[in-house]
Amino acid sequence: MSRIGTPDGVKAVGKALSHESAALHVSGRATYVEDLAARAANVAYAWPIPSPHAHAYVTEVDVSEAVGMAGVLCCLSAADVPGENDVGPVRHDEPLFPREIGFCGQPVAWVVGETLELARLAAERVRIVYEALPALSSIAAAIAEGSFHAPAERMRRG
């Protein structure tokens, strides 16, 4: 009979165990990504350009004004992906740079700059043209349309 326990063999079932970094978090000594950036040289910052639409096609992304700004390293969009534009680990339903918007606020492109503030300001200069599509804004509407996030997962044996 096997025991459920921690890597060091201590029995864990029925015991309250702290998360490995809990003491660091509550004491203020935890290191976060922004802390690492402040200690490193040559760090670039990325700022997303979110869609204002819940459902739309992206018909044009014009980054020309943003990339002309001093300190902007690049602007990234679907045109910059030479292969499969998908980062979904299992279902392959998560485009890195979507051509069809699936939710309001979905990042369409990213601006990379030498500072976070510069990336944010440059993102305001990226022009994205959308073709708005009807959006389903409630669970009842989605069910009525037969629109589901993904097919149901089925566990099968044999």
CYANA upper distance limits for C-alpha pairs under 8 A (distance plus 0.5 A):
  3 ARG  CA     11 LYS  CA      7.64
  4 ILE  CA     11 LYS  CA      6.95
  4 ILE  CA     12 ALA  CA      7.20
  4 ILE  CA     13 VAL  CA      7.08
  5 GLY  CA      9 GLY  CA      6.12
  5 GLY  CA     10 VAL  CA      6.03
  5 GLY  CA     11 LYS  CA      4.87
  5 GLY  CA     12 ALA  CA      5.27
  5 GLY  CA     13 VAL  CA      7.32
  6 THR  CA     10 VAL  CA      6.00
  6 THR  CA     11 LYS  CA      7.00
  6 THR  CA     12 ALA  CA      6.67
 12 ALA  CA     16 ALA  CA      8.21
 12 ALA  CA     17 LEU  CA      7.87
 18 SER  CA     22 ALA  CA      6.75
 21 SER  CA     25 HIS  CA      6.76
 21 SER  CA     30 ALA  CA      7.85
 22 ALA  CA     26 VAL  CA      6.75
 23 ALA  CA     27 SER  CA      6.50
 24 LEU  CA     28 GLY  CA      6.51
 24 LEU  CA     29 ARG  CA      5.31
 24 LEU  CA     30 ALA  CA      5.09
 25 HIS  CA     29 ARG  CA      6.81
 25 HIS  CA     30 ALA  CA      5.60
 31 THR  CA     35 ASP  CA      6.50
 31 THR  CA     36 LEU  CA      7.66
 32 TYR  CA     36 LEU  CA      7.07
 33 VAL  CA     37 ALA  CA      6.88
 34 GLU  CA     38 ALA  CA      6.90
 35 ASP  CA     39 ARG  CA      7.27
 36 LEU  CA     40 ALA  CA      6.92
 37 ALA  CA     41 ALA  CA      8.30
 37 ALA  CA     43 VAL  CA      6.85
 43 VAL  CA    114 GLU  CA      7.50
 44 ALA  CA    112 VAL  CA      6.93
 44 ALA  CA    113 GLY  CA      6.18
 44 ALA  CA    114 GLU  CA      5.58
 44 ALA  CA    115 THR  CA      7.16
 44 ALA  CA    116 LEU  CA      8.48
 45 TYR  CA    112 VAL  CA      5.93
 45 TYR  CA    113 GLY  CA      5.84
 45 TYR  CA    114 GLU  CA      6.67
 45 TYR  CA    115 THR  CA      6.25
 45 TYR  CA    116 LEU  CA      5.66
 45 TYR  CA    119 ALA  CA      7.14
 46 ALA  CA    110 TRP  CA      6.67
 46 ALA  CA    111 VAL  CA      5.94
 46 ALA  CA    112 VAL  CA      4.80
 46 ALA  CA    113 GLY  CA      6.93
 46 ALA  CA    116 LEU  CA      7.37
 46 ALA  CA    119 ALA  CA      6.68
 47 TRP  CA    110 TRP  CA      5.94
 47 TRP  CA    111 VAL  CA      5.74
 47 TRP  CA    112 VAL  CA      7.00
 47 TRP  CA    116 LEU  CA      7.63
 47 TRP  CA    119 ALA  CA      6.01
 47 TRP  CA    120 ARG  CA      6.11
 47 TRP  CA    123 ALA  CA      7.32
 48 PRO  CA    107 PRO  CA      6.09
 48 PRO  CA    108 VAL  CA      7.84
 48 PRO  CA    109 ALA  CA      6.50
 48 PRO  CA    110 TRP  CA      4.94
 48 PRO  CA    111 VAL  CA      7.03
 48 PRO  CA    123 ALA  CA      7.82
 49 ILE  CA    107 PRO  CA      5.83
 49 ILE  CA    108 VAL  CA      6.26
 49 ILE  CA    109 ALA  CA      5.81
 49 ILE  CA    110 TRP  CA      6.33
 49 ILE  CA    111 VAL  CA      8.21
 49 ILE  CA    123 ALA  CA      6.70
 50 PRO  CA    104 CYS  CA      8.02
 50 PRO  CA    105 GLY  CA      5.00
 50 PRO  CA    106 GLN  CA      5.61
 50 PRO  CA    107 PRO  CA      4.68
 50 PRO  CA    108 VAL  CA      6.31
 50 PRO  CA    109 ALA  CA      8.04
 51 SER  CA    101 ILE  CA      7.77
 51 SER  CA    103 PHE  CA      8.28
 51 SER  CA    104 CYS  CA      6.21
 51 SER  CA    105 GLY  CA      5.30
 51 SER  CA    106 GLN  CA      5.85
 51 SER  CA    107 PRO  CA      6.67
 51 SER  CA    108 VAL  CA      6.82
 52 PRO  CA    104 CYS  CA      6.05
 52 PRO  CA    105 GLY  CA      6.49
 53 HIS  CA    101 ILE  CA      7.77
 53 HIS  CA    103 PHE  CA      7.35
 53 HIS  CA    104 CYS  CA      5.40
 53 HIS  CA    105 GLY  CA      7.83
 53 HIS  CA    132 ALA  CA      7.45
 54 ALA  CA    101 ILE  CA      7.15
 54 ALA  CA    102 GLY  CA      6.53
 54 ALA  CA    103 PHE  CA      4.70
 54 ALA  CA    104 CYS  CA      4.54
 54 ALA  CA    105 GLY  CA      8.14
 54 ALA  CA    135 ALA  CA      6.52
 55 HIS  CA    100 GLU  CA      7.67
 55 HIS  CA    101 ILE  CA      5.51
 55 HIS  CA    102 GLY  CA      5.77
 55 HIS  CA    103 PHE  CA      6.56
 55 HIS  CA    104 CYS  CA      7.79
 55 HIS  CA    132 ALA  CA      6.86
 55 HIS  CA    133 LEU  CA      5.82
 55 HIS  CA    134 PRO  CA      6.96
 55 HIS  CA    135 ALA  CA      5.83
 56 ALA  CA    100 GLU  CA      6.26
 56 ALA  CA    101 ILE  CA      5.56
 56 ALA  CA    102 GLY  CA      7.98
 56 ALA  CA    130 TYR  CA      6.60
 56 ALA  CA    131 GLU  CA      5.86
 56 ALA  CA    132 ALA  CA      4.77
 56 ALA  CA    133 LEU  CA      5.27
 56 ALA  CA    134 PRO  CA      8.35
 57 TYR  CA     99 ARG  CA      6.22
 57 TYR  CA    100 GLU  CA      4.98
 57 TYR  CA    101 ILE  CA      6.56
 57 TYR  CA    130 TYR  CA      6.02
 57 TYR  CA    131 GLU  CA      5.54
 57 TYR  CA    132 ALA  CA      7.03
 57 TYR  CA    133 LEU  CA      7.82
 58 VAL  CA     98 PRO  CA      8.09
 58 VAL  CA     99 ARG  CA      5.55
 58 VAL  CA    100 GLU  CA      6.67
 58 VAL  CA    101 ILE  CA      7.76
 58 VAL  CA    128 ILE  CA      7.67
 58 VAL  CA    129 VAL  CA      6.60
 58 VAL  CA    130 TYR  CA      5.17
 58 VAL  CA    131 GLU  CA      7.00
 59 THR  CA     99 ARG  CA      8.11
 59 THR  CA    128 ILE  CA      8.13
 59 THR  CA    129 VAL  CA      6.02
 59 THR  CA    130 TYR  CA      5.99
 59 THR  CA    131 GLU  CA      7.14
 60 GLU  CA    127 ARG  CA      8.40
 60 GLU  CA    128 ILE  CA      6.09
 60 GLU  CA    129 VAL  CA      5.48
 60 GLU  CA    130 TYR  CA      7.67
 61 VAL  CA     77 SER  CA      8.07
 61 VAL  CA    126 VAL  CA      7.77
 61 VAL  CA    127 ARG  CA      6.42
 61 VAL  CA    128 ILE  CA      5.05
 61 VAL  CA    129 VAL  CA      7.04
 62 ASP  CA    126 VAL  CA      6.37
 62 ASP  CA    127 ARG  CA      5.54
 62 ASP  CA    128 ILE  CA      6.76
 63 VAL  CA     67 VAL  CA      6.68
 63 VAL  CA     75 CYS  CA      7.03
 63 VAL  CA    125 ARG  CA      7.90
 63 VAL  CA    126 VAL  CA      5.36
 63 VAL  CA    127 ARG  CA      7.08
 64 SER  CA     68 GLY  CA      6.88
 64 SER  CA    126 VAL  CA      7.95
 65 GLU  CA     69 MET  CA      7.60
 65 GLU  CA    125 ARG  CA      6.48
 65 GLU  CA    126 VAL  CA      7.21
 66 ALA  CA     72 VAL  CA      7.67
 66 ALA  CA     75 CYS  CA      8.10
 66 ALA  CA    111 VAL  CA      8.46
 66 ALA  CA    122 ALA  CA      5.39
 66 ALA  CA    123 ALA  CA      7.25
 66 ALA  CA    125 ARG  CA      5.87
 66 ALA  CA    126 VAL  CA      6.41
 67 VAL  CA     72 VAL  CA      6.29
 67 VAL  CA     73 LEU  CA      7.72
 67 VAL  CA     74 CYS  CA      6.58
 67 VAL  CA     75 CYS  CA      7.14
 67 VAL  CA    122 ALA  CA      8.25
 68 GLY  CA     72 VAL  CA      7.92
 69 MET  CA    122 ALA  CA      7.69
 71 GLY  CA    113 GLY  CA      6.21
 71 GLY  CA    114 GLU  CA      5.90
 71 GLY  CA    115 THR  CA      8.31
 71 GLY  CA    118 LEU  CA      7.70
 72 VAL  CA    111 VAL  CA      7.94
 72 VAL  CA    112 VAL  CA      6.57
 72 VAL  CA    113 GLY  CA      4.75
 72 VAL  CA    114 GLU  CA      6.92
 72 VAL  CA    118 LEU  CA      7.69
 72 VAL  CA    119 ALA  CA      7.26
 72 VAL  CA    122 ALA  CA      7.86
 73 LEU  CA    111 VAL  CA      8.41
 73 LEU  CA    112 VAL  CA      5.97
 73 LEU  CA    113 GLY  CA      5.59
 73 LEU  CA    114 GLU  CA      7.48
 74 CYS  CA    111 VAL  CA      6.64
 74 CYS  CA    112 VAL  CA      5.80
 74 CYS  CA    113 GLY  CA      7.56
 75 CYS  CA    109 ALA  CA      7.63
 75 CYS  CA    110 TRP  CA      6.17
 75 CYS  CA    111 VAL  CA      4.88
 75 CYS  CA    112 VAL  CA      6.48
 76 LEU  CA     80 ASP  CA      6.57
 76 LEU  CA    109 ALA  CA      6.03
 76 LEU  CA    110 TRP  CA      5.65
 76 LEU  CA    111 VAL  CA      6.85
 76 LEU  CA    112 VAL  CA      8.35
 77 SER  CA     81 VAL  CA      7.93
 77 SER  CA     97 PHE  CA      6.19
 77 SER  CA    108 VAL  CA      7.24
 77 SER  CA    109 ALA  CA      5.10
 77 SER  CA    110 TRP  CA      7.24
 78 ALA  CA     85 ASN  CA      7.53
 78 ALA  CA     96 LEU  CA      8.11
 78 ALA  CA     97 PHE  CA      5.39
 78 ALA  CA     98 PRO  CA      7.41
 78 ALA  CA     99 ARG  CA      7.91
 78 ALA  CA    109 ALA  CA      8.07
 81 VAL  CA     85 ASN  CA      6.58
 85 ASN  CA     95 PRO  CA      5.89
 85 ASN  CA     96 LEU  CA      6.21
 85 ASN  CA     97 PHE  CA      7.23
 85 ASN  CA     98 PRO  CA      8.50
 86 ASP  CA     92 HIS  CA      6.52
 86 ASP  CA     93 ASP  CA      7.29
 86 ASP  CA     94 GLU  CA      5.86
 86 ASP  CA     95 PRO  CA      4.59
 86 ASP  CA     96 LEU  CA      5.90
 86 ASP  CA     97 PHE  CA      8.50
 87 VAL  CA     92 HIS  CA      7.08
 87 VAL  CA     93 ASP  CA      8.20
 87 VAL  CA     94 GLU  CA      5.98
 87 VAL  CA     95 PRO  CA      6.52
 87 VAL  CA     96 LEU  CA      6.44
 88 GLY  CA     92 HIS  CA      4.70
 88 GLY  CA     93 ASP  CA      5.95
 88 GLY  CA     94 GLU  CA      5.19
 88 GLY  CA     95 PRO  CA      7.79
 97 PHE  CA    107 PRO  CA      7.57
 97 PHE  CA    108 VAL  CA      5.74
 97 PHE  CA    109 ALA  CA      6.72
 98 PRO  CA    107 PRO  CA      8.37
 98 PRO  CA    108 VAL  CA      6.45
 99 ARG  CA    108 VAL  CA      8.42
101 ILE  CA    106 GLN  CA      7.28
102 GLY  CA    106 GLN  CA      7.61
110 TRP  CA    123 ALA  CA      7.91
111 VAL  CA    119 ALA  CA      6.03
111 VAL  CA    120 ARG  CA      8.07
111 VAL  CA    122 ALA  CA      7.35
111 VAL  CA    123 ALA  CA      6.30
112 VAL  CA    119 ALA  CA      6.14
113 GLY  CA    118 LEU  CA      6.48
113 GLY  CA    119 ALA  CA      5.22
114 GLU  CA    118 LEU  CA      7.39
114 GLU  CA    119 ALA  CA      7.86
115 THR  CA    119 ALA  CA      6.80
116 LEU  CA    120 ARG  CA      6.72
117 GLU  CA    121 LEU  CA      6.69
118 LEU  CA    122 ALA  CA      6.51
119 ALA  CA    123 ALA  CA      6.57
120 ARG  CA    124 GLU  CA      7.25
121 LEU  CA    125 ARG  CA      7.70
122 ALA  CA    126 VAL  CA      7.47
136 LEU  CA    141 ALA  CA      6.41
136 LEU  CA    142 ALA  CA      6.38
137 SER  CA    141 ALA  CA      7.35
137 SER  CA    142 ALA  CA      8.15
138 SER  CA    142 ALA  CA      6.84
139 ILE  CA    143 ILE  CA      6.67
140 ALA  CA    144 ALA  CA      6.62
141 ALA  CA    145 GLU  CA      6.70
142 ALA  CA    146 GLY  CA      6.52
142 ALA  CA    147 SER  CA      5.43
142 ALA  CA    148 PHE  CA      7.26
143 ILE  CA    147 SER  CA      6.57
143 ILE  CA    148 PHE  CA      7.76
